[in-house]
Amino acid sequence: MKKTIALLTSSLLLSACASFQQSGDKANAQAAPEQKSASAKAANNRKKTPKAKVQPQEDALPAVELSEDILYKVLTAEIAFQRGQWQSAYVTILSAAQQTRDPRLAKRAAEMAVIARQPSEALVAVRLWTELAPHSDEALQNYLGLIMLSDSVDEIEPLLTQRLADAAPQARGPMILQVQRLLVRAKDKQASFAILQKITQPYGDLMETHLALAQGAFSVGDSDYAQREARAALKIKPDSELAVLTAAQVASDNKDATKLVSDFLRKYPDSREVRIAYARSLVEQKNYKDARTQFEALLKEDGEDATTLFALGVLSAQTNQLKDAENYLQRYLKVLAAQPEDDRDPSQALLLLSRIAEERKDMDAALRYLDQAEPGTDGYVNVQVRRAQLLARKADIDGARKALEDAQSESSNDGEQLQLIQAESMLLRDANRQQEAADVLKDALERFPNNTDLLYDYAMVLDKLGKYDQMEASLRRVMKLAPGNQQAYNALGYSLADRNVRLPEALELIQKAADMAPDDAFIADSLGWVQFRMGQVEQAETQLRRAYTLRDDVEIGVHLGEVLWTRGKQDEARAVWREVTLKDPANELLKSTLTRLNVKL
C-alpha cells in the first residue's frame, strides 16, 4: 500500500505545484513586472516608499461632428456586417475612420477583419488605429500581434523606438519587458531579436533592458549572450527576483541554476517568488526533502495558502510522513471550504486522504473522505472509481457497481463513460465474475464498437471463459484497427502458447510484439514461455531471466521457476517460487503450477 501511495503522490507532485507555474516561469518573462510580485509584502516591511502609479498617456479624440453622412456609413456598415457582408462593412468603416481620423472607427474596422479571419485587412486597419492613437497600448499590442504573423517585422521598429522614447521614465522598464514578450512571438526570431537590440540600445542603464535581452537571446539559442545579460541585470539590481529567475533559466546547467537561486535566498529570504520557483525545481528533481523545507518556509509566511498546503500534503505522503500529510491536506480542504469562490477541485486531496486512511486500515474513513466529492467536479469520476475499488475490497461488489453506475449517470463525457465501464469490468474480473464482466463489455461495444481498449478487455475475459474463437476475433479486430498495438499480438500469441497450440504462429505473433516493445517484461515473458513450449529450454531460460529482471512479477517468476525445475535446477526454482509466494500466496497460476509439478516449498 505504501508503494501505491508513493506512485499516486509522484503523479500529483507537479500538480501540487501547478499554481506556482506562473511564478516559476517568471524566468521566461511571461509574468508581470516585479512590482506585481508577491514579494511586495516584504518590500513594504522594509518600509520602502511606494512608487507613484504611472498613468498611461491618453490620445485626444478628433473634434468631428457626428454628421448624417458619418452616422449613415456606420449604421449601414454594421447592418452589412450582421448580414455576413464583411468586406463592404470593413471598407465603409475604414473609409469613415480615414475621413474622421477617429481611432475608434479604425479599431472597429480591425475587429471586423479579425472576425472575418482576414489578417491582411486587419493589419491595414490596425496600422491606421496605431497612427491615430499612438499611445494606445491596445492598438500597439494588436499591431504587434498581427505583425508577428507576417514575414517581416521591420516596420514595427520605428513605432517601438518612438514609444520607448515617449514613455515616462517609470514606465519604460516595464514597457521594454512587454515589448520583448510580444517580439518573441514573431515567426522570424532572429529579426525580432535584432529589433529588440536596436530599440533598447539607449537604455542600457535599466535592469529591464538586460532582462529583455537575456530572454531574447535565450529564445534564439544564444546561451552565452543570455547569461551575460542576466548577470548584467543582477549587477544593476542584486535583489531582483525577476533577474535571478531569468539568470537561473538561462544558466548552463541545473546545478548552476540551483546554486544561483539558493545563494539568492540566503541573502534575500523574503523573496517568495524565488522560493516558489526553487521549491518547484526541487520537486522536478525529485528532491522531495529539500522541496518540503522550502514549502514549509512559504507556509510560515502565509499559513492559509491553499497551494502550499496541498504541496506539503503531497510531499509528506511521498516521504511516508502520513500523519503530517493528513494534517496538511485536511487544512487545505478547510481553506477551500472557507473560500467558495476558489474553483480548485479538491478531488486529488480527497483521493490521497482516502489512501492514507486505507494505509492505516480504516476503510470507513477512507470512504468518508470520498463522500466529500461533489458531482460535476473534474475529479469526480476518479473518486467514484476509487470508491468502487474500496467497496470491492470489502466484498461489496454490488455496492461497487452502483457507485460506478451513479457516476455514469452524472457524466455525459465519452472518455469518462469508458473509464467507468472498464473499471466495472475489472472489478467483476477480479471477483471472478467473468460472465458478468463479458456482458458489461459486450454492451459497451455496442456503443463504442471500434474502441480498442474495450475490444482488448473483452478478449481477455473471453479467454478466461474458454471462448477462444471469439477471443481471437476480438484481438484480430484490435490488430486491424491499431496495427501498432503490441499487446494484442502478445495476448493472442501467449494464449496459443499457454494452450500449447499453433506454436509457430504464437512465436511469430509474440516476436512481432517484441520487435515493437523490446523492453516490455510481459512480452519477454511470453516469448520465453512459447520457446519453452517449443522445447527451446535454454533460450526460454535466458528470456525468462531477462523478463524477471525487467519486472519481478509473480507470474513471470512462476514461469521462470518451471523452466528452471524442468532443467534440473530445482533449488533455484524453489528459491524463485518462494520469493513470489511472499508477494502473492493466493496466486492461481502459482498454486496450479506447484500442484501440477507436485512441488512442496
Beta strands, then each sheet from edge to edge (+ up, - down):
end
